[in-house]
Each structure stands twice: as structure tokens, then as C-alpha cells.
Amino acid sequence: VRLRRHADVKVLVDDLRVARAIAKEALKRSVEQSVLIEVDIHMKRCGVLPGQPAVELARKVARLKGLSLKGVLGYEGPFFELPNFDERRTAASSALFSLRDTVEMIEQEGIPVDVVSAGSTGTYNIAGEYPKITEVEAGSYVFMDSTYGKLQGLDFRCALTVLATVISRPVRERVVVDAGLKAITQEFGMPSVKGSEGAKLYHLSEEHGTIEVKRKARMNAGDKIELVPSHCCTTVNLHDRYYGIRDDSVEVIYPISARGRLQ
Ligand SMILES: Cc1ncc(COP(=O)(O)O)c(C=O)c1O
């Protein structure tokens, strides 16, 4: 609510009690807080159920002074388990139909729904085709990662790697790098080693990454290698800055200013 003076940040609500608390705070500060009703169309995470429960919440939230109900958000998720585009489209469509039907039901109550937000990187070109959807929430497409890289039908290539240095090769088949869990996530699986055929990173401890390599592989202490994370989002949050590389030169350094700002 304090940010409202600087930007029109929209807050998701799926609970009337929370909506009332936000409204109270907004009134105290003489601002009108924009909100979206979060509808659970697939993820089974936050979100009121589609259909009647969402309509009832929208009706009550629309009446609260201090809030401005802008619309709804339904995040159908990435569908990593469906690499085939047509299968992903079928699954995502059934989630998106329930969002569309919910929007129509809310509109029938006379409540305008200006914002209908949905879509992930895995479904941006599916959600984006629905006429009712006004905003696609894709985020990971900016960098991609090895998990998204396995999905067919996406137009993005992986831009994000973590640069690691080989610190040891205790035996011919094992290389150890200076990037462990503090540098790269294993959330959706182990990172892959970019451009190194046959190299398999199989373990991450705090500061070490352990890689199985072919006996003949050329990789020695001091060599640099690039690791592709299995999930870009939970890797980015481990670092203070991005190094933008073009033609093997660092062209720009961007601070990751939201890093660690969890409280
Ligand atoms: C609600 C919501 N919208 C959008 C996104 C972005 O999705 P993606 O990074 O798969 O493009 C996320 C990611 O976690 C999310 O939780």
C-alpha cells in the first residue's frame, strides 16, 4: 500500500479478510489500492476456486472502499511435464477456459473486468491467443533454463549461465568446480555443463559442483566452464549482478537489486 504513491502495483487477493485488511490500510493512507482476484485454475497453490466462489469474492471486494478491483489473475503454470506442444495446449486450454468462464460470470454481475492475467513461459503462445486475456505473465523467457529448454514450441534460447572455475581434478573421471548450492539451484534437477559433451554434473554441495567427465576430456584446474541452471529464477536470486556478454566481452553489468529482498 505504501508503494501506491509511486506506482500502481496490483495486489492479488483470494481471501476477503486479507482484502479488508488491505482496504483498511489504503483508507488510512488515503490511497486506492488496485487489486486482482487470484483464481486457482490449475496450480493448486493460492487462488479462490473458479466459477461461483470467484464471483462471490469479486462481488464483495468490489464493494470495499479503499480498493479498486481491476480484474482477475489465473496462473496455469509452466506444464513442464508436457514437453509436446499440442498436449500442453490441450491441458492449458482447459485451465484457461475456466478463467474465461469465470470472467464472463463476473461481468454478468455488472462488475467490469479490465485485466485478465494468465500465462507462463511454457504457455505464453497459448494464453496469448485467448481474446479475453489482456496480460501474459511470462517471466522466465528472458533467460530460459535447461528445464524450459526441454519444452517444444517455445521460441527462446537459454541466455543465462553461471561461470564456474575448475578447482580440482582428483582423478581422470572427476572434475570439481567452485560452484555449489550457493551459486546455482538444483530445484528442477542438476545444472548442465554448456558445450561439454559427456560432462555430467551429478552433485552440488555448498561450494562445490562435482562433474563426471570422460577420461580424455580436457578440463583442468583454472579452466572456466558455464553451467546452465535447471531453474533460472532460483539461481538469479543467489547473485548480486549479471554480466552481459557479447562476442566474448563483458558489455554491461546489471545489479540484481531485488536479490534477497524477501522481507
Ligand atoms: C503467478 C505467476 N505468474 C507468472 C510467473 C512467471 O512464469 P514463468 O517464469 O514460467 O514465465 C510465475 C512464476 O513463478 C508466477 O508464479
The ligand as a MOL file (V3000), in Angstrom:
LIG
                    3D

  0  0  0     0  0            999 V3000
M  V30 BEGIN CTAB
M  V30 COUNTS 16 16 0 0 0
M  V30 BEGIN ATOM
M  V30 1 C 1.8100 -16.0680 -10.6300 0
M  V30 2 C 2.9590 -16.1900 -11.5810 0
M  V30 3 N 2.8690 -15.5860 -12.7800 0
M  V30 4 C 3.8740 -15.6610 -13.6740 0
M  V30 5 C 5.0320 -16.3790 -13.4150 0
M  V30 6 C 6.1120 -16.4470 -14.4670 0
M  V30 7 O 6.1540 -17.7000 -15.0520 0
M  V30 8 P 7.3770 -18.1810 -15.9160 0
M  V30 9 O 8.6270 -17.8190 -15.1770 0
M  V30 10 O 7.1880 -19.6440 -16.0430 0
M  V30 11 O 7.3080 -17.4730 -17.2190 0
M  V30 12 C 5.1830 -17.0110 -12.1760 0
M  V30 13 C 6.4050 -17.7530 -11.8730 0
M  V30 14 O 6.5860 -18.4200 -10.9180 0
M  V30 15 C 4.1080 -16.9250 -11.2360 0
M  V30 16 O 4.1850 -17.5310 -10.0330 0
M  V30 END ATOM
M  V30 BEGIN BOND
M  V30 1 1 1 2
M  V30 2 1 2 3
M  V30 3 2 2 15
M  V30 4 2 3 4
M  V30 5 1 4 5
M  V30 6 1 5 6
M  V30 7 2 5 12
M  V30 8 1 6 7
M  V30 9 1 7 8
M  V30 10 2 8 9
M  V30 11 1 8 10
M  V30 12 1 8 11
M  V30 13 1 12 13
M  V30 14 1 12 15
M  V30 15 2 13 14
M  V30 16 1 15 16
M  V30 END BOND
M  V30 END CTAB
M  END
